[in-house]
């Protein structure tokens, strides 16, 4: 297990570096989040030994179970749909929430954070492709959402996230990633918030995402699947 994990991880890192250099960017500026949804703890341990420092979880209950095993020895990102009644389980545990997709979630994050005297770092999820099956704001809703969020002391917007449609040719979703970058640039000077991070790209398209400006990629299958050769369909 350790061998294939190390090989898969090295392959992903090399491809991220290639894509970054192709775009004239520093490969070190791209953060790799290992999507560990459904991955057993012992496999995650092997990934940690291989060099993974950041895991992304989609489900709160699964995250809680794994947090009991690892605690803060790794960095945790929450990347899935977040129910408001589960927010309290993430306080003081999660470094970054990628999936802030609606106003009532923002206000609940703010309420839970201010009760504990902390602040959630979050990315606003944008449904750039306007897929009915996916969550996220439409781009025309973004500016008002960002402006209103600056009034929430318990929520600090750090950038944007999107999920591209699944396609066989990653070039087909290049416009989706490019548009998210443009939205970040358009809102970069909004007082009271930051556009530090663009979280976009998964196993099937992370190289294109990096070329278009992603500095966080969420990769699962390309790391954890022993038959994976760096591309393919999966949960991340």
Secondary structure, 3 states (H helix, E strand, C coil): CHHHHHHHHHHHHHHHHHHHHHCCCCHHHCEEEEECCCCCHHHHHHHHHHCCCEEEECCHHHHHHHHHHHHHHCEEEECCCCCHHHHHHHCCCCCEEEEECCHHHHHHHHHHHHHHCCCEEEEEEECCCCCCCCCCECHHHHHHHHHHHCCCCCEEEEEEECCCCCCCCHHHHHHHHHHHHHHHHHCCCCCCCCCCEEECCCCCCHHHHHHCCCCEEEECHHHHCCCCCCCCCCCC
